Amino acid sequence: MRLRIRHTTQYSFEQPISSGLQQLRKTPKSSHNQTVMSWRTGIVGGKKELAFDDHHNNVVELLSIERGATSLAVTSEGEVEIADGHGIVGPHIGPAPLWLYSKPTPRTKAGQGVAKLVQSLPSGETLERLHALLTGVYEAVAYEVGSSEPEWSAEDALTAGQGVCQDHAHVFLAAVRQLGLPGRYVSGYLMLNDRIEQDAMHAWAEAYVDGLGWVGFDPSNGISPDTRYVRVATGLDYSDAAPVTGTRTGGAGERLAVEIEVAQQ
């Protein structure tokens, strides 16, 4: 399936910017069942300084904001061809070593809630247990837009019993690492069946299974990713794969608008 994607981030500021830098992780990867046919980033109010691949093999674009700017618009768009891997992503490529993805982070540190979730899993083959975990997270954390805070941990989401896709991925990863398996966070785009316009990127998780490699799981929808999913960035948790991070001086009174369109070409 070929998907057409357009992702615009629009900032406006009540006070002019003195200086600012942003890192973008919005460019899909040409690997693992997907091929980027075309992709471009357009910028108004700033310029691209350079691009590089980070240690998670993510494409990172570094942007500078024009001095005195009161607005910044960044549009990333293109087409991606997706092949159906039935959730199987494949071998680990690096450059980060596989063992790194077994390391807990503050957002994915296992506590009593995660331990209870892991203990409830049936015995059996690793893949069967992971699919049971997928269902367990889906049932334990209800999807509610705006119900969580950006800095929530897996335990926070389990305690609240609600969250968004970011929280679902963190809970799943905390449990995967508690099982002794490598796991990684994935940010990307998802084509929805009922609409083209969206206001945020999607997130899910992958676990490493011997003999298969990386396998994807989307706890928010209770399924493994299919041809509607476009992988963009990966990492230990959200902080490694956030679409936009940065710093600036000046620019008080920020307002942000995000528009995303994902459609079959």
Backbone bond lengths (Angstrom), bond angles and torsions (degrees), N, CA, C in turn:
res aa  C-N    CA-C-N  psi(-1)  N-CA   C-N-CA  omega(-1)  CA-C   N-CA-C  phi
1 M - - - 1.464 - - 1.529 109.34 -
2 R 1.328 116.44 137.12 1.459 120.51 176.62 1.528 108.89 -105.37
3 L 1.340 115.85 127.51 1.453 121.83 -178.60 1.520 110.56 -113.14
4 R 1.307 115.15 141.21 1.464 122.09 174.93 1.523 108.49 -105.67
5 I 1.340 117.00 129.54 1.464 122.34 -173.31 1.524 109.75 -127.89
6 R 1.314 115.50 138.11 1.465 121.57 173.18 1.527 107.35 -137.89
7 H 1.322 116.71 123.81 1.469 122.17 -174.58 1.526 108.39 -130.55
8 T 1.328 116.60 111.34 1.460 121.96 -178.59 1.527 110.36 -114.27
9 T 1.328 115.42 129.97 1.465 122.50 174.27 1.516 107.68 -117.04
10 Q 1.336 116.36 119.68 1.464 121.83 -175.40 1.527 109.44 -118.55
11 Y 1.344 115.61 120.24 1.458 121.27 175.96 1.527 108.92 -109.24
12 S 1.312 115.49 143.47 1.461 120.43 169.85 1.531 108.08 -134.38
13 F 1.341 115.98 145.18 1.458 121.75 -174.15 1.519 109.99 -128.72
14 E 1.336 115.76 137.97 1.458 119.82 176.88 1.525 110.82 -71.46
15 Q 1.344 116.75 -32.11 1.456 121.56 178.59 1.525 109.17 -114.88
16 P 1.331 119.21 146.29 1.469 121.18 -178.33 1.531 112.99 -62.92
17 I 1.311 114.94 151.67 1.458 122.43 176.49 1.530 109.59 -77.58
18 S 1.334 116.91 135.86 1.464 120.59 171.85 1.520 110.23 -87.36
19 S 1.316 116.67 -46.58 1.457 121.98 175.98 1.523 108.08 -161.68
20 G 1.326 116.57 154.84 1.456 119.45 179.29 1.509 112.47 -169.65
21 L 1.336 116.06 147.90 1.449 123.53 176.13 1.522 108.99 -132.50
22 Q 1.313 116.54 142.75 1.462 121.79 176.48 1.523 109.68 -132.15
23 Q 1.333 114.62 142.38 1.460 121.25 170.13 1.521 108.09 -105.68
24 L 1.331 116.38 126.64 1.459 121.78 177.71 1.521 110.16 -105.90
25 R 1.307 115.84 133.93 1.465 122.34 169.35 1.526 106.71 -125.83
26 K 1.331 114.88 75.57 1.468 121.41 -177.93 1.524 112.02 -127.45
27 T 1.336 117.05 6.97 1.468 120.74 -177.37 1.525 110.60 -98.40
28 P 1.328 119.11 120.07 1.473 121.32 179.14 1.529 111.73 -62.35
29 K 1.335 114.83 159.63 1.457 121.68 -179.78 1.520 110.76 -98.42
30 S 1.326 116.77 139.45 1.465 120.81 173.36 1.528 108.16 -89.63
31 S 1.291 116.40 84.79 1.461 122.57 178.66 1.512 108.30 -173.50
32 H 1.337 115.76 167.44 1.457 120.68 172.02 1.534 112.35 51.89
33 N 1.303 116.87 66.30 1.466 122.49 172.38 1.526 113.87 72.46
34 Q 1.329 119.13 10.79 1.457 119.19 175.18 1.524 110.22 -140.48
35 T 1.340 114.14 145.06 1.463 121.73 -179.38 1.522 108.46 -128.32
36 V 1.323 116.27 124.73 1.462 120.67 177.10 1.521 108.20 -80.64
37 M 1.326 116.45 111.69 1.458 121.56 -178.36 1.533 111.23 -79.23
38 S 1.319 116.10 -37.64 1.474 121.39 176.72 1.518 107.77 -159.10
39 W 1.340 116.51 149.70 1.468 120.35 177.31 1.515 108.94 -162.30
40 R 1.315 116.71 137.95 1.457 121.66 178.25 1.520 109.16 -146.40
41 T 1.333 114.85 154.19 1.456 121.89 176.07 1.521 108.54 -123.05
42 G 1.329 116.02 120.42 1.458 121.53 177.71 1.517 110.06 -105.56
43 I 1.341 116.68 139.74 1.460 121.66 -174.77 1.523 109.57 -131.69
44 V 1.323 116.55 131.93 1.457 122.71 173.06 1.528 107.35 -124.99
45 G 1.327 116.65 120.39 1.456 121.02 -177.19 1.519 112.56 100.57
46 G 1.319 116.88 7.41 1.462 121.80 179.40 1.514 109.63 -168.61
47 K 1.325 117.43 -171.06 1.462 121.05 178.37 1.527 110.10 -150.28
48 K 1.332 115.10 155.53 1.457 120.54 176.90 1.519 109.07 -82.46
49 E 1.330 115.47 126.02 1.460 120.96 -179.70 1.524 111.40 -89.20
50 L 1.321 117.17 -42.63 1.459 121.06 -179.25 1.519 109.27 -168.09
51 A 1.337 115.75 170.76 1.465 122.67 176.18 1.519 108.06 -138.22
52 F 1.321 116.53 146.89 1.458 120.88 179.84 1.524 109.35 -155.53
53 D 1.315 116.96 164.62 1.461 123.31 173.83 1.521 108.28 -98.89
54 D 1.336 117.68 127.50 1.462 120.10 179.95 1.528 110.86 -84.01
55 H 1.337 117.16 -174.44 1.461 120.20 -173.97 1.529 113.20 -73.55
56 H 1.331 116.87 -9.27 1.467 120.62 172.43 1.527 111.27 -96.05
57 N 1.328 116.06 7.24 1.465 122.41 -179.17 1.526 111.86 69.04
58 N 1.335 116.18 28.28 1.457 121.30 175.47 1.529 109.91 -90.02
59 V 1.324 116.78 143.54 1.463 121.32 173.31 1.532 108.14 -79.55
60 V 1.317 116.44 121.02 1.464 122.06 -178.33 1.526 108.70 -117.13
61 E 1.329 116.83 128.46 1.459 122.44 175.14 1.523 108.32 -110.86
62 L 1.329 116.41 128.57 1.459 121.90 179.23 1.524 109.13 -100.88
63 L 1.334 115.96 121.19 1.460 122.03 -178.29 1.521 110.15 -113.91
64 S 1.304 116.07 144.84 1.462 121.20 170.43 1.526 108.54 -109.75
65 I 1.327 115.93 145.79 1.462 121.64 179.50 1.524 108.42 -97.85
66 E 1.317 116.95 136.12 1.461 121.21 -178.21 1.528 111.23 -62.49
67 R 1.312 116.17 137.10 1.461 120.56 176.31 1.529 109.35 -63.11
68 G 1.320 116.50 131.43 1.453 121.47 -179.55 1.517 114.63 87.07
69 A 1.348 117.33 -1.50 1.460 120.38 -178.69 1.529 110.67 -68.16
70 T 1.319 116.39 143.64 1.467 121.53 174.27 1.529 111.15 -113.91
71 S 1.337 115.87 5.34 1.460 119.72 175.79 1.528 108.54 -156.12
72 L 1.308 115.32 155.73 1.458 122.68 177.16 1.520 107.79 -145.78
73 A 1.325 116.84 127.63 1.457 121.72 177.48 1.526 108.82 -125.08
74 V 1.322 116.05 127.12 1.463 121.59 179.12 1.524 107.96 -124.73
75 T 1.320 116.76 120.98 1.457 121.84 179.54 1.520 109.78 -119.32
76 S 1.321 116.06 120.78 1.467 122.58 175.62 1.522 107.19 -110.69
77 E 1.322 116.75 131.05 1.459 118.57 -176.66 1.519 111.25 -154.47
78 G 1.329 115.06 155.19 1.451 120.27 177.79 1.512 111.91 167.77
79 E 1.338 114.66 -167.07 1.461 121.42 -178.88 1.525 109.66 -127.04
80 V 1.334 114.74 141.82 1.460 121.10 -178.42 1.522 108.60 -133.49
81 E 1.324 115.94 132.73 1.469 122.75 177.26 1.528 108.47 -96.03
82 I 1.347 115.84 126.92 1.462 121.16 -176.47 1.525 110.22 -116.35
83 A 1.331 115.96 129.94 1.460 121.59 173.31 1.522 108.45 -103.08
84 D 1.317 117.12 148.19 1.461 121.20 -177.22 1.524 109.89 -82.21
85 G 1.322 115.82 113.77 1.464 120.60 177.01 1.509 112.56 -103.76
86 H 1.358 116.81 8.70 1.468 122.20 -179.53 1.531 110.67 54.90
87 G 1.320 116.10 38.26 1.453 121.77 177.67 1.507 114.44 88.13
88 I 1.331 118.08 -14.96 1.466 121.37 -178.33 1.522 109.41 -85.41
89 V 1.324 115.93 120.30 1.456 121.74 -179.03 1.527 110.61 -88.15
90 G 1.332 117.07 -43.44 1.456 120.39 175.60 1.509 114.13 120.04
91 P 1.338 117.40 -165.26 1.470 122.70 -173.01 1.519 113.06 -61.38
92 H 1.322 114.83 157.53 1.465 121.09 175.57 1.523 108.96 -76.91
93 I 1.336 116.60 133.02 1.455 121.61 -177.84 1.530 111.87 -103.04
94 G 1.319 118.35 -37.79 1.459 119.57 -176.79 1.522 110.74 92.54
95 P 1.351 118.24 -164.12 1.463 127.66 11.25 1.521 115.96 -78.26
96 A 1.331 119.36 -15.23 1.458 119.47 176.77 1.526 109.08 -63.91
97 P 1.336 118.50 137.09 1.470 120.52 -178.31 1.524 111.52 -68.19
98 L 1.317 116.21 152.40 1.458 121.41 -176.85 1.526 111.77 -59.08
99 W 1.348 116.91 -38.02 1.459 119.48 -176.64 1.532 112.67 -62.08
100 L 1.338 117.31 -24.21 1.464 120.25 -179.05 1.530 111.10 -59.37
101 Y 1.335 116.90 -31.92 1.467 120.84 -175.01 1.525 113.28 -79.86
102 S 1.329 116.53 1.73 1.467 120.88 171.72 1.524 111.06 -92.82
103 K 1.327 116.69 -3.99 1.460 122.09 -175.63 1.527 111.50 -82.49
104 P 1.346 117.95 122.86 1.470 119.69 176.03 1.522 110.82 -67.88
105 T 1.313 116.32 153.87 1.454 123.36 174.08 1.528 107.67 -121.89
106 P 1.328 118.99 169.11 1.469 119.56 177.41 1.526 112.94 -53.83
107 R 1.329 117.47 -34.86 1.462 120.32 -179.69 1.534 112.19 -78.51
108 T 1.335 118.03 -20.55 1.471 120.46 -175.32 1.524 112.29 -121.06
109 K 1.324 116.99 22.27 1.458 120.56 178.08 1.521 109.84 -75.10
110 A 1.324 115.92 129.24 1.460 120.93 -177.25 1.532 110.72 -78.09
111 G 1.335 115.94 133.59 1.456 123.01 173.77 1.515 109.18 -124.49
112 Q 1.312 116.48 -154.67 1.464 120.40 -177.22 1.524 112.26 -63.68
113 G 1.330 116.80 -38.34 1.460 119.95 -178.96 1.512 112.29 -64.76
114 V 1.319 116.73 -45.11 1.459 120.70 178.97 1.523 110.42 -67.23
115 A 1.336 116.45 -41.86 1.466 120.12 179.10 1.526 111.09 -59.67
116 K 1.318 116.85 -40.83 1.468 120.82 178.52 1.524 110.81 -65.21
117 L 1.324 116.09 -39.76 1.463 120.62 179.07 1.528 110.23 -63.59
118 V 1.327 117.64 -42.78 1.463 121.79 -179.93 1.524 110.80 -66.84
119 Q 1.323 116.22 -40.12 1.466 120.06 -179.86 1.525 112.45 -64.85
120 S 1.324 116.88 -24.67 1.470 120.68 -178.85 1.523 112.76 -79.66
121 L 1.341 117.05 -9.84 1.461 119.95 -177.13 1.526 110.81 -72.66
122 P 1.320 118.12 142.28 1.460 120.83 177.00 1.525 110.66 -71.54
123 S 1.315 116.22 156.47 1.455 119.77 173.67 1.531 108.68 -74.35
124 G 1.331 116.51 160.69 1.454 119.58 179.61 1.507 111.47 146.58
125 E 1.325 116.10 -165.18 1.447 121.52 179.28 1.532 110.32 -67.44
126 T 1.334 115.06 154.18 1.467 120.65 -176.21 1.520 111.89 -56.35
127 L 1.325 118.00 -46.08 1.458 120.84 -177.21 1.524 111.37 -64.23
128 E 1.328 116.96 -38.35 1.465 120.64 177.89 1.519 110.83 -63.96
129 R 1.326 116.85 -40.40 1.461 120.94 -179.91 1.536 110.75 -67.42
130 L 1.324 116.60 -36.64 1.458 119.82 179.12 1.527 111.53 -67.51
131 H 1.319 117.17 -37.95 1.466 119.36 176.52 1.536 110.63 -68.27
132 A 1.328 116.47 -33.69 1.461 119.53 174.95 1.530 110.18 -67.08
133 L 1.324 116.52 -37.81 1.460 120.88 176.67 1.529 110.61 -64.76
134 L 1.315 116.68 -40.29 1.468 121.21 176.63 1.521 110.50 -54.14
135 T 1.324 116.31 -47.51 1.463 121.15 178.80 1.522 111.07 -66.28
136 G 1.337 116.42 -39.26 1.455 120.30 -179.18 1.515 113.02 -62.69
137 V 1.332 117.21 -42.42 1.465 120.59 178.55 1.524 110.24 -68.06
138 Y 1.316 116.27 -41.58 1.470 121.86 179.33 1.534 110.63 -57.52
139 E 1.330 116.38 -38.79 1.461 120.80 -178.01 1.527 112.57 -83.00
140 A 1.337 117.40 -28.47 1.464 120.56 -174.86 1.525 113.18 -83.35
141 V 1.328 117.39 -27.19 1.470 121.29 -176.35 1.524 108.95 -125.17
142 A 1.317 116.28 104.68 1.463 120.85 -179.65 1.521 110.29 -70.86
143 Y 1.337 116.20 139.27 1.463 120.18 179.55 1.525 108.94 -79.24
144 E 1.352 116.47 116.38 1.460 122.33 179.50 1.524 108.35 -138.23
145 V 1.329 116.84 112.15 1.466 120.95 179.88 1.523 109.94 -60.51
146 G 1.333 116.31 131.25 1.455 121.33 177.31 1.513 114.83 77.66
147 S 1.341 117.46 11.80 1.464 120.60 -174.79 1.515 113.39 -90.30
148 S 1.330 118.40 -8.48 1.459 120.24 -175.48 1.524 110.81 -127.39
149 E 1.344 115.20 171.99 1.452 121.86 177.00 1.525 109.33 -105.57
150 P 1.348 117.87 150.11 1.468 120.38 -176.72 1.526 114.11 -56.61
151 E 1.335 117.76 -31.02 1.462 120.92 -175.77 1.530 112.91 -93.26
152 W 1.325 117.75 7.25 1.465 119.45 -179.95 1.519 111.69 -58.08
153 S 1.337 115.59 144.99 1.458 122.06 172.82 1.527 109.33 -95.42
154 A 1.325 115.18 175.12 1.467 120.10 176.08 1.524 110.67 -58.89
155 E 1.320 116.38 -41.77 1.469 120.13 -179.59 1.521 111.54 -65.34
156 D 1.328 117.55 -36.80 1.470 120.57 177.44 1.526 110.37 -60.76
157 A 1.329 116.69 -43.92 1.465 120.47 -178.84 1.524 111.09 -66.77
158 L 1.331 117.25 -40.50 1.469 120.13 179.12 1.529 110.98 -66.51
159 T 1.325 116.57 -38.16 1.468 119.94 178.76 1.525 110.73 -65.53
160 A 1.329 116.12 -41.93 1.468 120.60 179.93 1.520 111.91 -74.34
161 G 1.329 116.84 -26.60 1.458 120.44 -178.06 1.514 113.72 72.54
162 Q 1.329 116.55 18.13 1.459 121.24 179.58 1.520 109.43 -157.23
163 G 1.318 115.38 162.89 1.456 119.84 -179.74 1.509 110.28 170.77
164 V 1.324 115.62 -166.62 1.467 122.58 178.80 1.525 108.17 -119.95
165 C 1.332 116.49 -175.24 1.461 119.87 -173.94 1.528 112.60 -58.76
166 Q 1.320 117.30 -35.76 1.461 120.89 176.79 1.524 110.61 -58.28
167 D 1.334 117.08 -44.36 1.460 121.41 179.89 1.521 111.54 -66.39
168 H 1.331 116.82 -42.28 1.463 120.54 177.90 1.521 110.95 -57.88
169 A 1.337 116.29 -44.18 1.460 120.21 -179.78 1.518 111.09 -63.86
170 H 1.332 117.75 -40.78 1.461 120.60 -179.86 1.526 112.01 -66.30
171 V 1.319 117.43 -40.13 1.475 120.43 177.39 1.528 109.97 -63.00
172 F 1.322 116.31 -46.42 1.463 120.70 -179.96 1.525 110.43 -60.21
173 L 1.333 117.82 -44.49 1.456 121.65 -178.89 1.522 111.95 -66.04
174 A 1.328 117.03 -40.04 1.464 119.75 178.21 1.529 110.29 -59.99
175 A 1.330 116.26 -40.75 1.466 120.53 179.83 1.524 111.29 -70.89
176 V 1.333 116.66 -40.39 1.474 120.81 179.12 1.523 110.21 -59.99
177 R 1.322 116.61 -45.89 1.464 119.92 -179.84 1.520 111.70 -69.23
178 Q 1.338 117.00 -31.37 1.458 120.77 174.35 1.527 110.76 -64.35
179 L 1.321 116.34 -29.52 1.467 121.55 176.67 1.526 112.03 -78.21
180 G 1.333 117.10 -5.84 1.454 121.02 179.28 1.511 114.18 87.92
181 L 1.336 116.90 17.70 1.460 121.50 -178.68 1.530 110.50 -108.80
182 P 1.324 117.83 149.23 1.464 119.73 171.23 1.532 109.88 -69.08
183 G 1.318 115.70 142.44 1.461 120.49 177.05 1.508 109.97 -144.27
184 R 1.327 117.26 149.83 1.460 119.44 178.89 1.524 111.32 -139.93
185 Y 1.309 113.56 149.81 1.461 123.69 178.08 1.531 108.64 -81.62
186 V 1.320 116.62 142.85 1.463 121.61 179.35 1.528 109.28 -129.56
187 S 1.313 116.98 128.32 1.463 120.88 169.80 1.514 108.12 -109.11
188 G 1.319 116.26 148.74 1.459 118.47 -178.94 1.507 112.19 -177.22
189 Y 1.308 114.88 -163.61 1.461 122.47 -179.29 1.522 109.43 -114.34
190 L 1.319 115.42 145.41 1.459 121.86 179.38 1.519 109.18 -130.58
191 M 1.320 116.85 124.50 1.458 119.99 174.34 1.521 108.64 -77.05
192 L 1.332 115.84 121.38 1.458 120.83 178.53 1.518 110.04 -88.96
193 N 1.314 115.41 150.96 1.465 120.00 -176.99 1.524 113.12 -79.54
194 D 1.340 117.17 -21.79 1.459 119.49 -172.65 1.523 114.60 -106.81
195 R 1.346 118.35 -6.27 1.464 119.52 -179.55 1.517 110.07 -163.58
196 I 1.328 115.33 160.78 1.465 121.98 177.41 1.525 110.66 -97.10
197 E 1.340 116.87 -40.80 1.463 121.47 -176.01 1.521 111.42 -77.94
198 Q 1.346 115.64 138.44 1.456 122.50 177.30 1.524 108.58 -139.76
199 D 1.336 116.28 166.10 1.461 118.94 -179.63 1.528 112.93 -119.26
200 A 1.339 117.76 8.96 1.463 120.13 178.26 1.524 109.65 -161.97
201 M 1.334 115.43 155.80 1.452 119.89 172.52 1.522 109.49 -73.62
202 H 1.324 116.09 168.15 1.455 120.83 179.51 1.529 108.74 -102.52
203 A 1.339 116.00 167.39 1.462 121.38 177.43 1.517 109.45 -145.48
204 W 1.321 115.51 145.79 1.467 121.32 175.77 1.529 107.80 -151.56
205 A 1.312 118.65 -163.47 1.461 121.64 -175.00 1.519 110.23 -138.73
206 E 1.331 114.53 161.59 1.459 121.74 174.04 1.519 108.99 -133.10
207 A 1.312 116.83 143.47 1.462 122.96 175.19 1.521 108.54 -120.79
208 Y 1.327 115.98 146.84 1.457 120.18 -179.55 1.526 109.62 -94.22
209 V 1.336 115.29 122.64 1.463 122.08 -177.71 1.520 108.30 -118.61
210 D 1.324 117.11 125.33 1.467 120.47 178.91 1.526 110.29 -56.42
211 G 1.315 115.32 133.77 1.455 121.42 179.00 1.517 113.62 91.78
212 L 1.334 116.93 -19.05 1.465 121.39 179.84 1.519 112.30 -118.26
213 G 1.318 116.49 -31.59 1.454 120.83 -173.28 1.520 110.13 89.21
214 W 1.315 116.50 -148.13 1.460 120.97 179.94 1.530 110.48 -74.07
215 V 1.332 115.12 135.14 1.464 122.41 178.85 1.525 107.77 -127.53
216 G 1.326 117.28 131.75 1.454 121.81 -176.66 1.518 113.55 -89.45
217 F 1.357 114.93 146.46 1.461 122.45 177.58 1.528 108.59 -142.18
218 D 1.314 116.88 129.03 1.466 122.02 179.00 1.529 108.92 -112.25
219 P 1.339 118.40 92.92 1.468 120.60 -178.18 1.526 113.75 -64.01
220 S 1.336 118.03 -25.44 1.469 119.91 -179.34 1.519 111.86 -64.83
221 N 1.332 116.49 -30.98 1.464 121.28 -179.36 1.520 113.17 -113.85
222 G 1.333 116.95 -3.39 1.455 120.97 176.85 1.515 114.47 69.99
223 I 1.340 117.68 27.81 1.464 121.15 -177.67 1.532 109.89 -139.36
224 S 1.321 115.96 168.99 1.462 120.81 168.33 1.520 108.51 -89.81
225 P 1.328 118.08 146.66 1.465 121.28 -177.18 1.526 112.73 -58.06
226 D 1.348 115.52 143.48 1.455 122.25 178.48 1.530 108.94 -123.66
227 T 1.304 117.50 -154.25 1.468 120.78 -175.02 1.527 113.64 -74.64
228 R 1.321 118.74 -0.18 1.460 121.80 175.20 1.524 112.32 -88.54
229 Y 1.331 116.82 -7.32 1.462 122.17 -173.97 1.525 111.20 -102.08
230 V 1.337 116.25 133.43 1.464 122.19 176.68 1.529 107.86 -118.21
231 R 1.317 116.86 116.07 1.457 121.97 179.38 1.525 109.43 -77.26
232 V 1.347 115.94 133.15 1.460 120.37 -179.85 1.525 111.49 -117.33
233 A 1.318 117.39 -61.59 1.464 120.86 -176.42 1.520 110.64 -135.65
234 T 1.339 115.68 150.08 1.457 121.27 179.07 1.525 109.54 -130.51
235 G 1.334 116.00 163.29 1.457 120.62 178.83 1.509 111.15 178.15
236 L 1.316 116.50 -171.19 1.459 120.94 -179.81 1.524 111.05 -73.81
237 D 1.340 116.91 -32.68 1.462 121.75 174.27 1.529 107.85 -159.42
238 Y 1.332 115.79 -167.53 1.472 120.40 -175.59 1.522 113.01 -55.62
239 S 1.337 117.22 -36.69 1.472 119.60 -174.44 1.521 112.67 -61.10
240 D 1.335 118.14 -28.04 1.464 121.52 179.47 1.529 112.89 -82.18
241 A 1.325 117.05 -18.05 1.462 120.67 -172.32 1.527 113.19 -123.42
242 A 1.327 117.41 9.79 1.464 120.85 -178.87 1.525 110.14 -57.60
243 P 1.321 118.98 135.67 1.474 121.00 -177.30 1.517 113.71 -63.05
244 V 1.343 117.58 -33.13 1.471 121.00 -179.88 1.524 109.26 -140.20
245 T 1.321 116.49 126.74 1.457 122.51 169.84 1.520 107.60 -134.74
246 G 1.317 116.70 157.29 1.449 116.97 179.94 1.501 113.68 172.87
247 T 1.325 114.77 -173.74 1.447 122.01 179.90 1.524 108.88 -147.25
248 R 1.329 116.22 154.93 1.460 119.66 178.12 1.514 109.63 -157.84
249 T 1.324 114.98 162.66 1.457 121.97 169.07 1.519 107.23 -119.80
250 G 1.342 115.68 143.10 1.454 120.18 -173.82 1.519 109.92 79.78
251 G 1.319 116.10 -167.17 1.455 120.26 176.56 1.512 114.22 72.73
252 A 1.343 117.37 37.99 1.463 120.28 177.75 1.524 110.14 -64.65
253 G 1.327 116.00 156.34 1.460 121.17 178.55 1.510 113.12 72.45
254 E 1.334 116.43 48.12 1.475 120.78 -177.75 1.519 111.93 -72.56
255 R 1.315 115.98 139.30 1.469 123.53 169.86 1.524 108.04 -126.16
256 L 1.318 116.23 138.13 1.461 121.67 -174.96 1.519 110.57 -125.11
257 A 1.328 115.86 136.29 1.464 121.64 174.66 1.526 107.87 -132.88
258 V 1.332 116.51 133.29 1.456 122.02 -179.53 1.516 108.71 -123.50
259 E 1.342 115.63 131.44 1.454 121.66 176.54 1.534 108.84 -129.89
260 I 1.314 115.28 126.17 1.469 120.96 179.71 1.526 108.85 -128.49
261 E 1.320 115.10 134.45 1.464 120.94 174.07 1.529 108.64 -124.77
262 V 1.332 116.02 128.29 1.456 121.07 176.84 1.528 107.37 -131.66
263 A 1.327 116.67 120.57 1.457 120.69 -176.69 1.521 110.10 -145.02
264 Q 1.328 115.80 154.61 1.458 119.84 175.42 1.508 109.09 -73.41
265 Q 1.334 116.07 133.12 1.456 120.81 -179.39 1.530 109.52 -80.30
